[in-house]
Amino acid sequence: MAQGERGRAASPIRVALRRRARWLHGDTALAVLVLLPSIIAVAIFIYGFIVWTGYISTVKWNSSIEDYTSVGLENWRTLFGMERFRWDLRNLVLYAAAFMSQCIIFGFLIAVLLNQKIKGEAIFRTIVIFPFAVSGVVTGVAWRWLMQPTTGINLILQRIGFTNFDFQWNADPTLGILAISLAAGWQFTGYIMALYLAGLRGISDEVREAALVDGASTYRLYRHIIIPLLMPVTFTAVVLTGMGSIRVFDLVMILAGPAFSTDTLAFHMYQATFGQYRWSLGAALGFLMIFLSLFLVVPYMRSMRGEVER
Amino acid sequence: MKGLNRVSWLLVLVLIFSAALAACGGDKEEKVAGNLEIFSWWTSGGEVEALQAVYDIFSEKYPDVTIENAALASGQGQGGNMKALLETRMLGGEPPDSFQVHLGRELIDSHVVADRMEDLDFLYEEEGLYDVFPEDVIAIASYEGKPYSVPVNIHRSNVMWYRPSRLAEVGVTEPPATWDEFFDVAEKLKAAGIPALAIGEQGAAGGFSGHIFENILVSVMGPEKYRGLFDGSTGWDDADVTKSLEILNRAYDYANPDFANTSWGDINDRFVSDDGPAMMIMGDWTHGVLMSLGFKDYHWTVAPGTQGLFMVLSDSFGLPKNAPDRENAIAFLRVIGSKEGQDAFNPIKGSIPARTDGDRSKYDEYLNGAMDAFKTDEGVPSIQHGAAAKQSFLVDYDIALGELSTNHDVAKVQQLLVDAAKAAEFGE
């Protein structure tokens, strides 16, 4: 600060002003100012509307006429009493289990294979990650053709000798949702593979060599060193695929099976809201989906904070 | 450090100003005069050309108006995506100038009762539409005595398309006229390994069964009792509903075996394939589709047991309140209600005009037959196509029939229908 100021009586106001001025000129001020628009946007358009959705789920707006009469938890009671809702939860569990394990197991295995310093690795990597670049709707249509029981996969397998192979795939009235998770897994495995590959590249060769010198078998090397070191990646993969399972919509829209066999929370929400104008019921479903996501997001945030502190 | 900060500040200011400028620019553009935004779900062959024929007439009359054709592919059900987008725009107070909507409850329960539409009494008077549209049609278009949309066409739901060569394979020369006859023929076809009825039920609340079921309902209970299903005078727990469900449930046994994997969009390809089904109950837009596929081996009759009835559905356009270009929208409604507009649209779309004075020479054999039937037969409103019941009921109805096609539990499905009718508050 200016030399001349020294020696003058420092009035409290002046000190405060100077402090403020310093704050204003600092990088913090700039950061706040730059971030302010997005902070405001996120506050209104994400958190504000989450609260609004919660509020709408407690009113009587279940037709095309807006109606803000409070009905308490009536919409929630209706929702929990619906057979369709029980199917949605069942399908969520089945889908999440199948989709997450597919992505993580195959993503990891492919990443390990690609990490063996093979020739043409870039080509294989591109092939595996490519489905991720395809939109869900295109994936859905392609898989619908593949799963057509009289053509597609069934026909191929029947032609090569498995004459009894007659799967109903997505049209199966009980397990159709698993067929949809196949299509989703095909699409998302490449992305998880990329995460693991980056993780594997981050493990230094010294660690491997040290383990091998100490006589660890390849199995023990992965079991006790590499997989534990990749835990943060696995955690990220679980969160990403878990969120994907809660909100799956596009594939279900295209590959829908009979009755509620492939119904999901997101599709139910869409149909209730925009097909039937049951806005309050749709809001309850949306709010529930956010709530379910918290079980994944909160532990993730915590672990992130732990990592930063470390 | 100080210099860098100054540059950063400058950048921030530039960003803020450009954002503000962009916002102002957006405001200005919306007020360009001479626009006409028309919402529809007409995006496939035939439909696009038909709509364009109307636009051409409009542009000739009003060359200064720029038409914005906001067509959105249908998605699930008829116009599912477009209806969802429309609903958000109507709620947000930013309606298009006019939009396609099924004549009847679909418009009335979605938008008229919510006080978002202008009544078109004045337009019907000025254009003399009260005299040229049949009374049945005006009644379906009206709410509390006033019409709310202008029907551009009439489609018939209760048509059965059949392949004479497939029936001939089992020695049948005439298509079945009742459901009993249908099952006799179906049994013969099944013995010969031919699916009797085309069904495409794939898709959430697909609606193909819903289309067949409305035709079974009216054949079993007759038009009076059928109409009563929607004003509360006939209960959905009626024995005739049970009987209708049993007929549909039995029909699945004679359908193409992959009906659960076949979507509504794919069923026509299945119908025309060499090993395709012998019969299909579907609306008369099928005629245009089959022609466009180059298929010749088909003929048509009314759906079993619906002789003398005309299951009506109609596409129409209405006038939303606060339409940004109200005058242009009214001019458009005049064109689509005119004889010229309807005779340009319908031969291409494969439908008959809602007006009774259409120019017969412009329509083909099927459509001329439909025009005759429309004059003499009794009109009944279609459920599946938005004329008889509100949108929310339709979705529940399709969900219930999807359940029937999957689990074949008649009692459970009837209970679902009863619940749906209760939720729809018929007759209250």
Interface residues (C-beta under 8 A of the other chain):
Chain A: H25 L30 L33 V34 P37 S63 S64 I65 E66 R84 R144 M147 Q148 P149 T150 Q168 W169 N170 A171 P173 V252 M253 A256 G257 P258 A259 F260 S261 T262 D263 F267 Y270 Q271 F274 G275 Q276 Y277 R278
Chain B: N5 S8 W9 V12 A19 G75 Q76 G77 G80 K83 A84 E87 T88 L91 D109 S110 H111 V113 A114 E201 Q202 G203 A204 A205 G206 D258 A260 N261 S263 Q391 S392 V395 D396 I399 G402 E403 S405 T406 N407
